[in-house]
């Protein structure tokens, strides 16, 4: 259960509105069960004589391993979307955006976790063709005779500083800014090769 904080500024706090916000926070928890905090601020920043400027609903979500996810909107957005926007429209719109961003985050994190398990079949054998320890990069010779750039940070196993020309490695081929590169480079165990 995340820490929940609900604040009202220049808006009258009502039990039904707070209950609605708590229910919507429950929806966010069902989407992403690792929330550590949820802070909701309802703020009537501006007003006019006919009361058509809606309040701003700002949601801050605490998520482990990443900076807080912040969702907010400006009143102009609601005024373009709704003929007479009100507090309920502002709450619905803010939580709709929060739900979408949490779903996207969950999908990307789930995909990242699953990809790690699927790398082994995609590994290709190669060998170190050139190594430049001082500048943190090298080139791998592929089975087809091509050269692929790789960076020190691409090493998943083995010691970059101890690499020598001809060392056997496994790698994943990917596309970088300038073309094909080697990523997820692992030194092949000499017993296994």
Phi, psi and omega per residue, in radians:
X1 nan 2.146 -3.124
X2 -1.294 2.804 2.983
X3 -1.257 2.240 -3.093
X4 -2.008 2.250 3.046
X5 -2.261 2.229 3.114
X6 -2.185 2.199 -3.112
X7 -2.261 2.482 3.096
X8 -2.075 2.283 3.123
X9 -2.239 2.098 -3.130
X10 1.082 0.374 3.086
X11 -2.372 2.399 3.133
X12 -1.225 2.251 3.110
X13 -1.376 2.219 3.094
X14 -2.230 2.559 -3.126
X15 -1.033 -0.756 3.132
X16 -1.089 -0.665 3.130
X17 -1.165 -0.773 3.119
X18 -1.116 -0.682 3.100
X19 -1.102 -0.701 3.096
X20 -1.081 -0.777 -3.139
X21 -1.110 -0.757 3.121
X22 -1.098 -0.679 3.099
X23 -1.115 -0.713 3.131
X24 -1.192 -0.580 3.046
X25 -1.116 -0.668 3.059
X26 -1.031 -0.684 3.085
X27 -1.086 -0.717 3.126
X28 -1.098 -0.681 3.116
X29 -1.106 -0.642 3.124
X30 -1.185 -0.561 3.103
X31 -1.266 -0.770 -3.071
X32 -2.412 1.760 -2.983
X33 -1.390 0.086 -3.136
X34 -1.826 0.292 3.093
X35 -1.075 2.371 3.100
X36 -1.806 -0.430 -3.137
X37 -2.698 2.632 3.031
X38 -2.488 2.002 3.123
X39 -1.985 2.176 -3.127
X40 -2.090 2.244 3.124
X41 -2.153 2.165 3.077
X42 -1.873 2.098 -2.996
X43 -2.364 2.112 3.030
X44 -1.565 1.557 -3.041
X45 -1.268 -0.559 -3.090
X46 -2.504 2.779 3.076
X47 -2.570 2.811 3.070
X48 -2.348 3.106 -3.028
X49 -1.156 -0.549 -3.126
X50 -1.691 0.089 3.028
X51 1.161 0.578 -3.095
X52 -1.710 0.048 3.104
X53 -1.631 1.998 -3.091
X54 -1.354 2.784 3.069
X55 -1.261 2.847 3.072
X56 -1.707 2.297 3.051
X57 -1.926 2.068 -3.121
X58 -1.993 2.272 -3.129
X59 -2.108 2.238 3.041
X60 -2.046 2.171 -3.108
X61 -1.978 2.167 3.061
X62 -1.489 2.167 -3.086
X63 -2.291 2.230 3.138
X64 -1.056 2.442 3.035
X65 1.432 0.089 3.129
X66 -2.673 2.857 3.089
X67 -1.218 2.811 -3.122
X68 -0.982 2.471 3.060
X69 -1.580 2.127 -3.079
X70 -2.021 2.246 3.105
X71 -2.149 2.271 3.119
X72 -2.681 2.920 3.066
X73 -2.545 2.768 3.075
X74 -1.714 2.633 -3.111
X75 -0.972 -0.560 -3.132
X76 -1.029 -0.601 3.127
X77 -1.056 -0.841 3.141
X78 -1.182 -0.617 3.141
X79 -1.167 -0.532 3.072
X80 -1.318 -0.578 -3.033
X81 -1.489 -0.627 -3.068
X82 -2.109 2.553 -3.139
X83 -1.176 -0.809 3.107
X84 -2.291 1.393 -3.091
X85 -1.150 2.515 3.129
X86 -2.348 -3.020 -3.106
X87 -1.049 -0.703 -3.138
X88 -1.096 -0.749 3.077
X89 -1.046 -0.738 -3.120
X90 -1.117 -0.746 3.117
X91 -1.120 -0.852 -3.123
X92 -1.027 -0.774 -3.091
X93 -1.160 -0.759 -3.136
X94 -1.130 -0.777 -3.125
X95 -1.257 -0.541 3.061
X96 -1.073 -0.770 3.105
X97 -1.131 -0.736 3.140
X98 -1.096 -0.736 3.122
X99 -1.082 -0.752 3.139
X100 -1.117 -0.786 -3.126
X101 -1.153 -0.675 3.087
X102 -1.144 -0.722 3.099
X103 -1.071 -0.748 3.109
X104 -1.096 -0.759 3.119
X105 -1.077 -0.793 -3.137
X106 -1.085 -0.757 3.122
X107 -1.072 -0.778 -3.124
X108 -1.176 -0.665 3.122
X109 -1.227 -0.701 3.099
X110 -1.116 -0.739 3.131
X111 -1.114 -0.694 -3.136
X112 -1.113 -0.728 -3.135
X113 -1.149 -0.729 -3.096
X114 -1.226 -0.615 -3.113
X115 -1.035 -0.620 -3.099
X116 -1.029 -0.646 -3.097
X117 -1.338 -0.271 -3.089
X118 -1.781 0.090 -3.106
X119 -1.291 -0.602 -3.017
X120 -0.953 -0.814 3.123
X121 -1.133 -0.378 -3.105
X122 -1.598 -0.054 -3.139
X123 -1.187 2.464 3.111
X124 -2.071 2.536 3.089
X125 -1.425 2.541 3.082
X126 -2.762 -3.067 3.069
X127 -2.522 2.717 -3.127
X128 -1.223 2.132 3.124
X129 -1.687 -0.612 -3.109
X130 -2.684 2.480 3.135
X131 -2.366 2.313 3.108
X132 -2.185 1.509 -3.049
X133 -1.070 -0.700 -3.091
X134 -1.125 -0.569 -3.120
X135 -1.811 0.123 3.010
X136 1.144 0.558 3.082
X137 -2.571 2.950 3.087
X138 -2.793 -3.079 3.094
X139 -2.279 2.458 3.091
X140 -1.867 2.491 3.047
X141 -1.600 2.139 -3.126
X142 -1.472 2.943 3.122
X143 -1.096 -0.467 3.138
X144 -1.562 0.039 3.081
X145 1.635 0.063 3.117
X146 -1.490 2.904 3.085
X147 -1.949 2.383 3.086
X148 -2.158 2.284 3.065
X149 -1.214 2.513 2.937
X150 -2.521 2.665 -3.108
X151 -1.896 2.746 3.088
X152 -0.875 -0.723 -3.109
X153 -1.186 -0.184 3.105
X154 -1.416 -0.185 -3.097
X155 -1.292 2.126 3.065
X156 -1.717 -0.543 3.067
X157 -2.516 2.614 -3.075
X158 1.682 2.894 -3.096
X159 -1.828 2.013 -3.128
X160 -0.970 -0.746 -3.100
X161 -1.150 -0.368 -3.112
X162 -1.691 -0.001 -3.135
X163 -1.170 2.510 3.083
X164 -2.273 2.744 3.069
X165 -0.985 2.303 3.132
X166 1.656 -0.180 3.110
X167 -1.093 2.382 -3.128
X168 -1.440 2.378 -3.130
X169 -2.431 2.878 2.899
X170 -1.967 2.642 3.140
X171 -2.710 2.903 3.020
X172 -1.969 2.294 3.101
X173 -1.522 2.343 -3.118
X174 -2.421 3.118 3.106
X175 -1.997 2.172 3.091
X176 -1.778 -2.907 -3.117
X177 -1.089 -0.558 -3.063
X178 -1.947 0.159 3.129
X179 2.297 -2.809 -3.089
X180 -1.108 2.445 3.092
X181 -2.421 2.893 3.047
X182 -1.769 2.300 3.073
X183 -2.200 2.943 3.088
X184 0.852 0.949 -3.089
X185 -1.410 2.267 3.112
X186 -2.210 2.342 3.065
X187 -1.265 2.305 3.125
X188 -1.300 2.368 3.069
X189 -1.181 2.250 -3.066
X190 -1.105 -0.449 3.113
X191 -1.273 -0.518 -3.081
X192 -1.500 -0.277 -3.048
X193 -1.671 nan nan
